[in-house]
């Protein structure tokens, strides 16, 4: 008699179909080898041969995945590789798992923002259809093991403003009365409500740093008042400004420094390259560019908004931008 035993795989209900034909009954239940969860039993002439994925070796003890970061990262590294990889490497996985600190959850859970859900989808489902299930097992959860982002649609008037920032460092370093600035609006910026405070702060920075810039063979811009007035938007002339604020950031025809902070908004021109100060990419060195724009004379040959890029000590850097969600580097530890 020949027997065909079909075993379920990945925890599906066990079903056996016995087909009996003519001949001697030499069946022996001991001849069947219990398959691993990922093995198919293929009948041969004399024995059954298990066919298993490359990650498994016949005869090895089954891999036990613990419901913690170590078990999660070990499993996702096996089943989610290449284009389906969710982390740069095991160290990246462990760091993000520790940072997100997902609840453990119930083992076998198929949804919910938990470690157990990610372990489930990163196991047998990811081994079978990695393109579908690896994102579920990844840090974002892809709407299955982590909710999609829900944006708050309430009116802005219903919220209490505690901070505002368009361009980096303006609210942080360029104004002295931060409470009044945070309570203000871009229309207050356009009315030059905070301009005197910003100019005074910038003058103080130049007084402290101009000799250092000169010693570094750089030419600082001039904070003395110019005789030129501007009407860039047709909304009325802007009073004469110091050269540092009147210079064009990226060359002739591009926005002037004061236009980037008055009003304090981050502008994006879709006809230009999307890099700071035209919008912002996560890896843009915004502080280095901002400092060059307000400290250096950009009309001097060889001096550009990128002249200070790389001068910031590497110890202050945020590290590499991640290739997977949440994309930003691992935060700096608390001092």
Residue frames relative to the residue before (quaternion, step in Angstrom):
aa qw qx qy qz dx dy dz
X 1.0000 0.0000 0.0000 0.0000 0.00 0.00 0.00
X 0.1958 -0.7487 0.6168 0.1438 3.52 -1.09 0.72
X 0.1792 -0.7891 0.5833 0.0711 3.52 -0.92 0.94
X 0.1281 -0.7505 0.6412 0.0964 3.53 -1.07 0.76
X 0.0701 -0.8044 0.5899 0.0029 3.55 -0.53 1.16
X 0.1222 -0.7884 0.6011 0.0476 3.53 -0.62 1.11
X 0.1225 -0.8092 0.5740 0.0285 3.52 -0.56 1.20
X 0.4709 -0.6616 0.4945 0.3099 3.53 -1.03 0.71
X 0.2729 -0.7622 0.5732 0.1266 3.51 -1.22 0.64
X 0.8347 0.1869 -0.1577 0.4934 3.57 -1.20 0.67
X 0.7449 -0.4620 0.2501 0.4113 3.55 0.83 0.92
X 0.4389 0.6628 -0.4971 0.3479 3.65 1.15 0.25
X 0.6584 -0.5197 0.3368 0.4277 3.65 -1.12 0.47
X 0.4709 -0.6822 0.4950 0.2606 3.56 -1.06 0.88
X 0.0322 0.7907 -0.6099 0.0417 3.56 -0.90 0.96
X 0.1107 -0.7972 0.5911 0.0525 3.57 -0.91 0.84
X 0.1004 -0.7742 0.6235 0.0424 3.54 -0.98 0.86
X 0.1194 -0.8068 0.5781 0.0229 3.55 -0.54 1.19
X 0.0926 -0.7870 0.6097 0.0181 3.54 -0.69 1.16
X 0.1188 -0.8197 0.5598 0.0242 3.59 -0.61 1.13
X 0.0684 -0.7938 0.6038 0.0224 3.58 -0.96 0.94
X 0.7004 -0.4396 0.3391 0.4485 3.53 -1.27 -0.16
X 0.5605 0.6014 -0.4504 0.3484 3.55 -1.14 0.54
X 0.6993 -0.4555 0.3397 0.4337 3.51 -1.35 0.05
X 0.3788 -0.6980 0.5608 0.2341 3.56 -1.13 0.66
X 0.0871 0.8125 -0.5666 0.1058 3.55 -0.09 1.30
X 0.3094 0.7810 -0.5021 0.2053 3.58 1.22 0.37
X 0.0473 -0.7765 0.6282 -0.0082 3.49 -1.16 0.77
X 0.3837 -0.7534 0.4743 0.2455 3.62 -0.40 1.12
X 0.6094 0.5675 -0.3625 0.4185 3.60 1.13 -0.50
X 0.5736 0.6127 -0.3791 0.3896 3.59 1.21 -0.32
X 0.6133 0.5431 -0.3536 0.4516 3.55 1.25 -0.31
X 0.2358 -0.7586 0.5953 0.1205 3.54 -0.96 0.97
X 0.4295 -0.7039 0.4969 0.2705 3.57 -0.68 1.05
X 0.3473 -0.7695 0.4957 0.2037 3.58 -0.62 1.06
X 0.5245 -0.5540 0.5205 0.3835 3.49 -1.32 0.32
X 0.6820 -0.5025 0.3076 0.4333 3.64 -1.12 0.39
X 0.7451 0.3903 -0.2258 0.4915 3.58 1.11 -0.52
X 0.5826 0.6198 -0.3625 0.3807 3.61 1.23 0.12
X 0.2299 -0.7135 0.6422 0.1603 3.54 -1.19 0.63
X 0.3019 -0.7411 0.5692 0.1888 3.59 -1.00 0.81
X 0.1202 -0.8059 0.5791 0.0259 3.56 -0.59 1.17
X 0.3736 -0.7489 0.4931 0.2375 3.65 -0.60 1.07
X 0.0998 -0.7797 0.6163 0.0472 3.55 -1.03 0.83
X 0.7315 -0.4118 0.2832 0.4638 3.59 -1.23 -0.15
X 0.8308 0.1936 -0.0718 0.5169 3.57 0.84 -0.94
X 0.8105 0.0687 -0.0083 0.5817 3.60 1.10 -0.51
X 0.4585 -0.6376 0.5339 0.3133 3.52 -1.30 0.15
X 0.1911 -0.7965 0.5684 0.0780 3.57 -0.87 1.00
X 0.3293 -0.7499 0.5291 0.2218 3.61 -0.63 1.00
X 0.1607 -0.7529 0.6309 0.0966 3.55 -1.03 0.86
X 0.0273 0.8210 -0.5636 0.0865 3.57 -0.50 1.17
X 0.6109 -0.5384 0.4161 0.4048 3.59 -1.22 0.39
X 0.6768 -0.5192 0.3435 0.3929 3.55 -1.25 0.47
X 0.6226 0.5746 -0.3513 0.3985 3.58 1.10 -0.63
X 0.7249 0.3907 -0.2324 0.5176 3.59 1.21 -0.37
X 0.2048 -0.7611 0.6044 0.1160 3.55 -1.08 0.75
X 0.4681 -0.6850 0.4697 0.3017 3.64 -0.65 1.04
X 0.7640 0.3344 -0.2706 0.4810 3.53 -0.93 0.94
X 0.5816 0.5635 -0.3839 0.4437 3.58 1.19 -0.39
X 0.5422 -0.5848 0.4828 0.3618 3.53 -1.20 0.52
X 0.5552 -0.6158 0.4237 0.3646 3.62 -0.97 0.70
X 0.4887 -0.6585 0.4883 0.2986 3.54 -1.09 0.77
X 0.2359 -0.7679 0.5826 0.1230 3.56 -0.81 1.02
X 0.1817 -0.7899 0.5802 0.0794 3.57 -0.62 1.15
X 0.2665 -0.7761 0.5547 0.1374 3.55 -0.58 1.15
X 0.4893 -0.6785 0.4745 0.2740 3.54 -1.12 0.72
X 0.5360 0.5640 -0.4425 0.4458 3.54 0.64 1.20
X 0.7425 -0.4131 0.2688 0.4537 3.58 -1.27 0.08
X 0.6409 0.5350 -0.3361 0.4360 3.59 0.95 -0.82
X 0.6866 0.4717 -0.2825 0.4756 3.59 0.90 -0.91
X 0.6340 0.5393 -0.3164 0.4551 3.55 1.00 -0.86
X 0.7155 0.4535 -0.2682 0.4587 3.59 0.77 -0.99
X 0.6120 0.5421 -0.3529 0.4550 3.59 1.09 -0.67
X 0.6950 0.4850 -0.2773 0.4527 3.57 0.95 -0.89
X 0.6940 0.4770 -0.2969 0.4502 3.58 0.81 -0.93
X 0.5961 0.5603 -0.3613 0.4475 3.60 1.18 -0.48
X 0.6550 0.5050 -0.3069 0.4709 3.60 1.16 -0.58
X 0.8117 0.3402 -0.1425 0.4529 3.57 0.77 -1.06
X 0.7509 0.3172 -0.1878 0.5480 3.59 1.18 -0.40
X 0.1984 0.7919 -0.5383 0.2090 3.54 0.03 1.34
X 0.7734 0.3469 -0.2440 0.4710 3.56 -1.30 0.12
X 0.8362 -0.0916 0.1016 0.5311 3.57 -0.85 -1.00
X 0.6923 0.4665 -0.2743 0.4774 3.59 1.19 -0.41
X 0.4072 0.7170 -0.4753 0.3070 3.60 1.26 0.05
X 0.2793 -0.7806 0.5428 0.1342 3.56 -1.00 0.87
X 0.7678 0.2289 -0.1299 0.5841 3.58 1.26 -0.30
X 0.6081 -0.5541 0.4188 0.3846 3.55 -1.22 0.44
X 0.7615 -0.1775 0.1492 0.6053 3.57 0.94 -0.91
X 0.7432 -0.4051 0.2748 0.4561 3.58 -1.29 -0.04
X 0.6274 0.5384 -0.3413 0.4472 3.59 1.02 -0.76
X 0.6354 0.5213 -0.3191 0.4719 3.58 1.03 -0.81
X 0.6424 0.5259 -0.3148 0.4601 3.57 0.98 -0.87
X 0.6789 0.4904 -0.2954 0.4598 3.58 0.84 -0.98
X 0.6504 0.5243 -0.3209 0.4462 3.59 0.98 -0.85
X 0.6984 0.4588 -0.2811 0.4720 3.58 0.89 -0.91
X 0.6147 0.5419 -0.3462 0.4568 3.57 1.02 -0.74
X 0.6676 0.4871 -0.2947 0.4798 3.56 0.97 -0.86
X 0.6585 0.5221 -0.3079 0.4461 3.58 1.01 -0.83
X 0.7094 0.4484 -0.2694 0.4724 3.60 0.87 -0.91
X 0.1347 -0.8405 0.5150 0.1004 3.57 1.17 -0.62
X 0.0571 0.8297 -0.5502 0.0753 3.57 0.78 1.05
X 0.5434 -0.5827 0.4721 0.3772 3.61 -1.08 0.56
X 0.5926 -0.5974 0.3978 0.3655 3.59 -1.07 0.69
X 0.2159 -0.8039 0.5256 0.1757 3.58 0.91 -0.87
X 0.5791 -0.5743 0.4531 0.3598 3.55 -1.34 -0.05
X 0.4961 -0.6693 0.4535 0.3167 3.62 -0.68 1.01
X 0.7789 0.2997 -0.2480 0.4919 3.56 -0.89 0.98
X 0.4412 0.6930 -0.4665 0.3278 3.60 1.25 -0.06
X 0.3024 -0.7872 0.5179 0.1436 3.56 -0.92 0.92
X 0.7816 0.1351 -0.1234 0.5963 3.59 1.26 -0.05
X 0.5565 0.5888 -0.4591 0.3644 3.53 -1.31 0.24
X 0.4938 -0.6810 0.4657 0.2748 3.56 -1.07 0.77
X 0.3895 0.7149 -0.4752 0.3339 3.56 0.57 1.23
X 0.6204 -0.5228 0.4312 0.3948 3.52 -1.34 0.25
X 0.6283 0.5586 -0.3370 0.4238 3.58 1.00 -0.82
X 0.6424 0.5171 -0.3250 0.4629 3.59 0.98 -0.80
X 0.6655 0.4934 -0.3045 0.4701 3.59 0.94 -0.85
X 0.6373 0.5138 -0.3311 0.4692 3.58 1.03 -0.72
X 0.6259 0.5345 -0.3446 0.4514 3.59 0.99 -0.77
X 0.7372 0.4223 -0.2499 0.4645 3.59 0.70 -1.06
X 0.6671 0.4897 -0.3094 0.4685 3.59 1.14 -0.50
X 0.5947 0.5741 -0.3556 0.4364 3.58 1.31 -0.06
X 0.8588 0.0324 0.0085 0.5112 3.55 -0.74 -1.10
X 0.6451 0.5104 -0.3604 0.4398 3.67 0.86 -0.75
X 0.6756 0.4787 -0.3022 0.4724 3.62 0.93 -0.83
X 0.6152 0.5455 -0.3534 0.4462 3.59 1.07 -0.64
X 0.7014 0.4546 -0.2605 0.4832 3.58 1.09 -0.73
X 0.8037 0.0135 0.0370 0.5937 3.61 0.82 -1.02
X 0.1406 -0.8515 0.4996 0.0748 3.59 0.38 1.22
X 0.6253 0.5588 -0.3600 0.4088 3.61 0.95 -0.75
X 0.6981 0.4537 -0.2662 0.4857 3.57 1.09 -0.66
X 0.8130 0.3508 -0.1538 0.4385 3.56 0.74 -1.06
X 0.5537 0.6112 -0.4166 0.3824 3.63 1.09 -0.40
X 0.6368 0.5004 -0.3573 0.4652 3.65 0.94 -0.65
X 0.6110 0.5367 -0.3566 0.4599 3.60 1.10 -0.63
X 0.7005 0.4575 -0.2598 0.4822 3.56 1.07 -0.75
X 0.5749 0.6319 -0.3659 0.3692 3.58 1.22 -0.34
X 0.7565 -0.4213 0.2534 0.4313 3.57 -1.27 0.06
X 0.6857 0.4744 -0.3073 0.4586 3.63 1.00 -0.68
X 0.3678 -0.7355 0.4869 0.2945 3.59 1.13 -0.63
X 0.2818 -0.8199 0.4671 0.1739 3.57 1.34 -0.13
X 0.7080 -0.4774 0.2654 0.4477 3.59 0.98 0.82
X 0.6570 0.4704 -0.3131 0.4991 3.60 1.29 -0.03
X 0.7783 0.1559 -0.0767 0.6034 3.57 0.82 -1.02
X 0.7500 0.1684 -0.1471 0.6225 3.54 1.09 0.76
X 0.4465 -0.7261 0.4524 0.2620 3.55 -0.67 1.06
X 0.5307 -0.5820 0.5058 0.3519 3.53 -1.18 0.58
X 0.5789 -0.5868 0.4302 0.3682 3.56 -1.17 0.55
X 0.1388 -0.7714 0.6179 0.0617 3.54 -0.88 1.00
X 0.2632 -0.7896 0.5374 0.1358 3.54 -0.57 1.16
X 0.4585 -0.6732 0.5141 0.2689 3.53 -1.06 0.86
X 0.1920 -0.8208 0.5330 0.0727 3.57 -0.72 1.06
X 0.3920 0.7259 -0.4941 0.2744 3.59 1.19 0.20
X 0.6100 -0.5630 0.4167 0.3706 3.56 -1.20 0.56
X 0.5581 -0.6297 0.4215 0.3381 3.57 -1.00 0.80
X 0.5977 0.5862 -0.3560 0.4153 3.57 1.15 -0.58
X 0.6378 0.5359 -0.3265 0.4466 3.58 1.22 -0.41
X 0.6646 0.4897 -0.2988 0.4788 3.57 1.26 -0.22
X 0.3693 -0.6919 0.5726 0.2389 3.54 -1.29 0.41
X 0.3264 -0.7580 0.5319 0.1895 3.57 -0.62 1.09
X 0.1041 -0.7890 0.6037 0.0478 3.54 -0.96 0.92
X 0.7898 0.0336 -0.0139 0.6123 3.58 1.24 -0.31
X 0.0111 -0.7700 0.6356 0.0541 3.55 -1.26 0.35
X 0.0998 0.7880 -0.5996 0.0982 3.51 -1.03 0.79
X 0.1087 -0.7607 0.6367 0.0636 3.51 -0.90 0.98
X 0.7754 0.1853 -0.0839 0.5979 3.54 0.61 -1.17
X 0.5254 -0.6546 0.4335 0.3279 3.61 -0.94 0.81
X 0.8351 0.2666 -0.2207 0.4275 3.54 -1.26 0.71
X 0.5183 0.6378 -0.4460 0.3544 3.64 1.12 -0.28
X 0.7343 0.3917 -0.2367 0.5013 3.59 0.68 -1.07
X 0.6610 0.5345 -0.3062 0.4285 3.57 1.11 -0.66
X 0.8580 0.1616 -0.0216 0.4870 3.57 0.77 -1.02
X 0.7175 0.4994 -0.2619 0.4088 3.60 1.10 -0.50
X 0.7324 0.3266 -0.2369 0.5484 3.61 1.19 -0.04
X 0.3892 -0.7308 0.5148 0.2225 3.56 -1.09 0.70
X 0.7290 0.3446 -0.2168 0.5503 3.60 1.05 -0.72
X 0.1349 -0.8497 0.5065 0.0580 3.54 0.31 1.29
X 0.6075 0.5592 -0.3684 0.4273 3.60 1.03 -0.64
X 0.6735 0.4773 -0.2956 0.4809 3.58 0.89 -0.94
X 0.6477 0.5207 -0.3264 0.4503 3.58 0.98 -0.80
X 0.6793 0.4860 -0.2935 0.4650 3.59 0.89 -0.88
X 0.6600 0.4876 -0.3060 0.4827 3.58 1.15 -0.60
X 0.6024 0.5916 -0.3477 0.4078 3.58 1.24 -0.39
X 0.3748 -0.6988 0.5667 0.2237 3.52 -1.38 0.06
X 0.6734 -0.4694 0.3607 0.4429 3.60 -1.21 0.22
X 0.6003 0.5575 -0.3686 0.4393 3.59 1.10 -0.59
X 0.6142 0.5250 -0.3452 0.4775 3.59 1.13 -0.58
X 0.6042 0.5410 -0.3530 0.4666 3.58 1.10 -0.69
X 0.6757 0.5065 -0.2914 0.4494 3.56 0.88 -0.99
X 0.6700 0.4761 -0.2893 0.4906 3.56 1.16 -0.60
X 0.4492 -0.7263 0.4090 0.3216 3.58 1.37 0.16
X 0.2048 0.8142 -0.5153 0.1716 3.57 1.15 0.62
X 0.7937 0.2877 -0.1351 0.5187 3.58 0.98 -0.86
X 0.3903 0.7668 -0.4529 0.2334 3.59 1.29 -0.01
X 0.6527 0.5219 -0.3278 0.4407 3.60 0.90 -0.88
X 0.6451 0.5162 -0.3130 0.4685 3.58 1.00 -0.83
X 0.6671 0.5051 -0.3008 0.4576 3.58 0.94 -0.88
X 0.6565 0.5036 -0.3124 0.4667 3.58 0.97 -0.85
X 0.6442 0.5207 -0.3238 0.4572 3.58 0.96 -0.83
X 0.6487 0.5108 -0.3187 0.4654 3.59 0.97 -0.84
X 0.6719 0.4958 -0.2979 0.4626 3.58 0.93 -0.90
X 0.6112 0.5369 -0.3513 0.4634 3.59 1.06 -0.68
X 0.6507 0.5152 -0.3115 0.4627 3.58 0.99 -0.80
X 0.6385 0.5144 -0.3279 0.4693 3.58 1.03 -0.75
X 0.6507 0.5070 -0.3150 0.4694 3.59 0.96 -0.82
X 0.6333 0.5362 -0.3374 0.4445 3.58 0.96 -0.81
X 0.7090 0.4555 -0.2584 0.4723 3.57 1.08 -0.72
X 0.8083 0.3448 -0.1402 0.4561 3.58 1.01 -0.77
X 0.4979 0.6918 -0.4362 0.2885 3.62 1.10 -0.42
X 0.6579 0.4978 -0.3287 0.4597 3.62 0.94 -0.78
X 0.6347 0.5157 -0.3326 0.4696 3.61 1.07 -0.65
X 0.6339 0.5183 -0.3306 0.4693 3.58 1.02 -0.76
X 0.6551 0.5081 -0.3106 0.4650 3.56 0.96 -0.86
X 0.6448 0.5202 -0.3162 0.4623 3.58 1.00 -0.81
X 0.6856 0.4490 -0.2700 0.5055 3.57 1.20 -0.56
X 0.5000 -0.6859 0.3819 0.3657 3.58 1.36 0.40
X 0.4932 0.6010 -0.4626 0.4260 3.56 1.07 0.81
X 0.3451 -0.7360 0.5464 0.2016 3.57 -1.14 0.61
X 0.2942 -0.7706 0.5333 0.1877 3.61 -0.51 1.10
X 0.4937 -0.6204 0.5082 0.3363 3.55 -1.19 0.47
X 0.5177 -0.6680 0.4615 0.2696 3.56 -1.30 0.42
X 0.2706 -0.7780 0.5470 0.1495 3.56 -0.85 0.97
X 0.4426 0.6605 -0.4862 0.3625 3.59 1.21 0.27
X 0.5877 -0.6165 0.4003 0.3382 3.57 -1.13 0.67
X 0.3426 -0.7192 0.5673 0.2086 3.55 -1.02 0.81
X 0.4809 -0.6533 0.4949 0.3115 3.57 -1.29 0.14
X 0.5706 0.6190 -0.3662 0.3965 3.55 1.30 -0.07
X 0.1649 -0.7488 0.6307 0.1198 3.55 -1.11 0.69
X 0.2572 -0.7851 0.5541 0.1017 3.54 -1.17 0.63
X 0.0373 -0.7541 0.6548 0.0344 3.52 -1.20 0.63
X 0.0190 -0.8811 0.4722 0.0175 3.60 0.76 1.07
X 0.7869 0.3210 -0.1641 0.5008 3.58 1.01 -0.72
X 0.5165 -0.6506 0.4175 0.3684 3.58 1.25 0.10
X 0.5351 0.6434 -0.3940 0.3801 3.56 1.25 0.27
X 0.7201 -0.3501 0.2442 0.5471 3.57 1.25 0.13
X 0.5733 -0.6297 0.3993 0.3395 3.58 -1.05 0.69
X 0.3373 -0.6936 0.6020 0.2070 3.50 -1.22 0.69
X 0.5288 -0.6477 0.4310 0.3393 3.62 -0.84 0.90
X 0.6748 -0.4774 0.3706 0.4237 3.53 -1.30 0.38
X 0.1541 -0.8118 0.5626 0.0275 3.54 -0.93 0.98
X 0.6069 -0.5167 0.4349 0.4191 3.58 -1.22 0.32
X 0.6399 -0.5511 0.3718 0.3855 3.58 -1.13 0.63
X 0.6150 0.5753 -0.3539 0.4069 3.61 0.98 -0.79
X 0.7348 0.4062 -0.2288 0.4926 3.57 1.02 -0.77
X 0.6766 0.5054 -0.2909 0.4495 3.58 1.22 -0.46
X 0.5794 0.6232 -0.3886 0.3534 3.61 1.14 -0.41
X 0.4915 -0.6596 0.4944 0.2812 3.53 -1.20 0.70
X 0.4856 -0.7357 0.3969 0.2556 3.55 -0.62 1.22
X 0.8284 0.2000 -0.0720 0.5182 3.59 0.73 -1.03
X 0.7466 -0.3603 0.2097 0.5185 3.56 1.15 0.49
X 0.7587 -0.3949 0.2584 0.4490 3.58 -1.31 0.15
X 0.8101 0.2708 -0.2152 0.4734 3.54 -0.98 0.91
X 0.6245 0.5170 -0.3501 0.4692 3.61 1.25 -0.07
X 0.6958 -0.4837 0.3098 0.4311 3.61 -1.19 0.36
X 0.4264 -0.6734 0.5454 0.2592 3.52 -1.18 0.69
X 0.6958 -0.4900 0.3172 0.4186 3.55 -1.22 0.50
X 0.6895 0.4904 -0.3152 0.4299 3.60 0.76 -0.94
X 0.6180 0.5564 -0.3526 0.4292 3.61 1.11 -0.55
X 0.6307 0.5377 -0.3359 0.4476 3.58 1.20 -0.40
X 0.7713 0.3235 -0.1759 0.5191 3.57 1.16 -0.49
X 0.7286 0.2990 -0.2166 0.5769 3.60 1.24 -0.19
X 0.4311 -0.4124 -0.7429 0.3035 1.52 -0.40 2.47
X 0.5983 -0.5815 0.4242 0.3521 3.53 -1.28 0.42
X 0.3477 0.6962 -0.5408 0.3192 3.55 0.18 1.35
X 0.3880 -0.6891 0.5554 0.2572 3.55 -1.23 0.42
X 0.1827 -0.8262 0.5288 0.0660 3.56 -0.33 1.27
X 0.1177 -0.7660 0.6276 0.0743 3.56 -1.20 0.61
X 0.1150 -0.7656 0.6317 0.0398 3.55 -0.75 1.13
X 0.3438 -0.7898 0.4656 0.2029 3.63 -0.31 1.21
X 0.6230 0.5371 -0.3578 0.4420 3.61 1.19 -0.24
X 0.6829 0.4360 -0.2768 0.5167 3.58 1.28 -0.14
X 0.6550 -0.4951 0.3867 0.4199 3.56 -1.28 0.30
X 0.3835 -0.7374 0.5120 0.2169 3.58 -0.88 0.94
X 0.4250 0.6217 -0.5523 0.3576 3.52 0.15 1.33
X 0.6354 -0.5540 0.3704 0.3900 3.55 -1.11 0.65
X 0.5669 -0.1595 -0.8080 -0.0190 1.60 -1.98 1.60
X 0.5344 0.5724 -0.4422 0.4372 3.62 1.18 0.29
X 0.7664 -0.0978 0.0263 0.6343 3.53 0.30 1.29
X 0.2872 -0.7638 0.5562 0.1571 3.53 -1.23 -0.33
X 0.2190 -0.7387 0.6247 0.1268 3.56 -0.98 0.93
X 0.6369 -0.5557 0.3561 0.3985 3.62 -1.07 0.55
X 0.7547 0.3836 -0.2203 0.4846 3.60 1.01 -0.71
X 0.3899 0.7050 -0.5023 0.3140 3.62 1.20 0.31
X 0.3479 -0.7285 0.5516 0.2094 3.58 -0.92 0.92
X 0.1219 -0.8772 0.4610 0.0553 3.52 0.56 1.25
X 0.6604 0.5079 -0.3281 0.4452 3.61 0.94 -0.76
X 0.6358 0.5232 -0.3322 0.4600 3.59 0.95 -0.82
X 0.6728 0.4852 -0.2924 0.4758 3.59 0.96 -0.88
X 0.6484 0.5232 -0.3181 0.4524 3.58 0.95 -0.86
X 0.6610 0.5049 -0.3098 0.4606 3.58 0.91 -0.89
X 0.6410 0.5155 -0.3325 0.4613 3.60 0.97 -0.79
X 0.6652 0.5259 -0.3088 0.4307 3.58 0.95 -0.85
X 0.7688 0.3528 -0.1967 0.4958 3.62 0.99 -0.72
X 0.7203 0.4338 -0.2566 0.4766 3.61 1.22 -0.26
X 0.7683 0.3782 -0.1922 0.4793 3.60 0.98 -0.79
X 0.4585 -0.6324 0.5472 0.3008 3.52 -1.26 0.53
X 0.2281 -0.8283 0.5017 0.1009 3.57 -0.21 1.29
X 0.5740 0.5673 -0.3963 0.4378 3.60 1.25 0.08
X 0.5389 0.6045 -0.4049 0.4246 3.60 1.29 -0.19
X 0.5089 -0.6571 0.4516 0.3245 3.62 -0.77 0.95
X 0.7890 0.2954 -0.2354 0.4846 3.56 -0.91 0.94
X 0.6756 0.4321 -0.2990 0.5171 3.59 1.23 -0.26
X 0.0476 0.7898 -0.6056 0.0847 3.54 -0.77 1.12
X 0.6986 -0.4411 0.3450 0.4454 3.54 -1.31 -0.04
X 0.6748 0.4759 -0.2983 0.4787 3.60 1.25 -0.25
X 0.4129 0.7607 -0.4416 0.2364 3.60 1.25 -0.03
X 0.7310 0.4032 -0.2418 0.4945 3.61 1.09 -0.54
X 0.4187 0.7042 -0.4766 0.3188 3.58 1.26 0.03
X 0.7798 0.2942 -0.2448 0.4954 3.55 -0.82 1.04
X 0.5868 0.5845 -0.3821 0.4099 3.61 1.22 -0.19
X 0.5517 0.5896 -0.4019 0.4319 3.57 1.22 -0.34
X 0.5181 -0.6607 0.4253 0.3379 3.65 -0.73 0.95
X 0.5241 -0.6640 0.4340 0.3098 3.55 -0.90 0.94
X 0.5702 0.5998 -0.3888 0.4048 3.59 1.16 -0.48
X 0.6753 0.4845 -0.2923 0.4730 3.59 1.22 -0.43
X 0.4969 0.6804 -0.4224 0.3343 3.57 1.24 -0.16
X 0.5023 -0.6689 0.4697 0.2822 3.54 -1.23 0.53
X 0.5690 -0.5893 0.3948 0.4160 3.59 1.23 -0.03
X 0.7253 -0.4396 0.3042 0.4337 3.54 -1.30 0.02
X 0.4672 -0.6351 0.5333 0.3067 3.53 -1.16 0.67
X 0.4444 -0.7143 0.4755 0.2572 3.57 -0.77 1.04
X 0.4473 -0.6977 0.4999 0.2512 3.57 -1.13 0.67
X 0.7295 0.3174 -0.2103 0.5682 3.58 1.30 -0.16
X 0.7060 -0.4390 0.3307 0.4466 3.57 -1.28 0.25
X 0.5952 -0.1742 -0.7844 -0.0074 1.70 -1.92 1.58
X 0.5737 -0.6663 0.3293 0.3442 3.60 1.26 0.52
X 0.6679 0.4669 -0.3197 0.4835 3.61 0.90 -0.74
X 0.6057 -0.5797 0.4052 0.3645 3.56 -1.21 0.50
X 0.6490 -0.4900 0.3994 0.4233 3.55 -1.31 0.27
X 0.5019 -0.6825 0.4261 0.3173 3.65 -0.71 0.97
X 0.5692 -0.5723 0.4685 0.3591 3.52 -1.24 0.54
X 0.4928 -0.6465 0.4754 0.3365 3.62 -1.00 0.67
X 0.6062 -0.5534 0.4194 0.3878 3.55 -1.20 0.49
X 0.5176 -0.6572 0.4408 0.3253 3.61 -0.96 0.78
